[in-house]
């Protein structure tokens, strides 16, 4: 049985191991204002296993401008605004700021 614990220094959740926490990789694509704010169109992020979209945003830390607070997301082709959605190894996360027009 795997117990989850909080690494107080990093503020991250993950299954405990002797070396620390198991991580996973998530492919992230940024669009429009999120791309401009982040400075890259795409990146691979190492996150704690079982991290949520909210944990991903926290992991962005101080590099996260206000634009990310208003974003919606697409995970593996499915739209969501649920920041409690758990991400899995190999997921593709699209970060979409609000759009106007039509």
C-alpha positions as CSV (number, residue, x, y, z in Angstrom):
1,X,0.0,0.0,0.0
2,X,1.4,3.4,-1.0
3,X,1.0,6.2,1.5
4,X,1.1,9.8,0.4
5,X,3.0,12.4,2.3
6,X,3.7,16.1,2.1
7,X,7.3,17.2,1.5
8,X,7.1,20.4,3.6
9,X,10.1,22.0,1.9
10,X,8.8,21.7,-1.6
11,X,5.1,21.7,-0.8
12,X,4.5,18.8,-3.1
13,X,2.6,15.5,-2.8
14,X,3.9,12.2,-4.0
15,X,4.4,8.6,-3.0
16,X,7.4,8.4,-0.6
17,X,10.6,6.7,-1.7
18,X,14.0,6.4,-0.1
19,X,15.3,9.2,-2.4
20,X,12.3,11.5,-2.0
21,X,9.3,11.6,-4.4
22,X,8.5,9.7,-7.6
23,X,8.0,12.1,-10.4
24,X,6.2,12.0,-13.8
25,X,6.6,14.0,-17.0
26,X,3.8,16.0,-18.5
27,X,3.9,17.7,-21.9
28,X,2.6,21.2,-21.6
29,X,1.6,23.5,-24.4
30,X,0.9,27.2,-23.8
31,X,-1.3,29.4,-26.0
32,X,-1.8,33.1,-26.7
33,X,-1.2,35.2,-23.5
34,X,-0.1,32.1,-21.5
35,X,2.6,31.5,-24.2
36,X,3.7,35.2,-23.9
37,X,3.7,35.1,-20.1
38,X,5.7,31.8,-19.9
39,X,8.0,32.7,-22.8
40,X,7.8,29.3,-24.4
41,X,5.2,27.5,-26.5
42,X,5.9,24.0,-25.2
43,X,7.8,22.3,-22.5
44,X,8.1,19.0,-20.6
45,X,7.5,19.4,-16.9
46,X,8.6,17.0,-14.1
47,X,5.8,16.9,-11.5
48,X,5.2,14.8,-8.4
49,X,3.3,11.6,-9.3
50,X,-0.4,12.2,-8.9
51,X,-0.1,16.0,-9.1
52,X,-3.2,17.9,-10.1
53,X,-3.6,20.9,-12.5
54,X,-3.6,23.1,-9.4
55,X,-0.3,21.6,-8.2
56,X,1.1,22.2,-11.7
57,X,0.1,25.9,-11.3
58,X,1.7,26.0,-7.9
59,X,4.8,24.4,-9.3
60,X,5.0,27.4,-11.7
61,X,5.6,29.4,-8.6
62,X,6.4,33.1,-8.9
63,X,6.8,32.8,-12.6
64,X,3.0,32.4,-12.8
65,X,1.5,35.8,-13.6
66,X,-2.2,36.5,-13.2
67,X,-3.0,35.2,-16.6
68,X,-2.7,31.6,-15.4
69,X,-5.3,32.2,-12.7
70,X,-8.0,32.6,-15.5
71,X,-6.9,29.8,-17.8
72,X,-8.8,26.8,-18.8
73,X,-7.1,23.5,-19.8
74,X,-7.3,20.6,-22.2
75,X,-5.9,17.3,-20.9
76,X,-5.4,14.7,-23.6
77,X,-8.0,16.4,-25.8
78,X,-10.7,16.9,-23.1
79,X,-11.5,20.4,-21.9
80,X,-11.6,21.1,-18.2
81,X,-11.5,24.0,-15.7
82,X,-11.2,21.5,-12.8
83,X,-7.9,22.3,-11.1
84,X,-8.3,19.2,-8.9
85,X,-8.0,17.0,-11.9
86,X,-5.2,14.5,-11.4
87,X,-2.5,14.4,-14.1
88,X,-0.8,11.2,-15.2
89,X,2.6,10.3,-16.7
90,X,2.7,11.2,-20.3
91,X,-0.4,13.5,-20.3
92,X,-0.6,16.4,-22.6
93,X,-1.8,19.6,-20.9
94,X,-2.8,22.6,-23.0
95,X,-3.0,25.9,-21.1
96,X,-5.6,28.2,-22.6
97,X,-6.1,31.8,-21.5
98,X,-9.6,33.4,-22.0
99,X,-10.2,34.2,-25.6
100,X,-12.5,36.9,-27.0
101,X,-14.0,37.4,-30.4
102,X,-15.5,34.8,-32.7
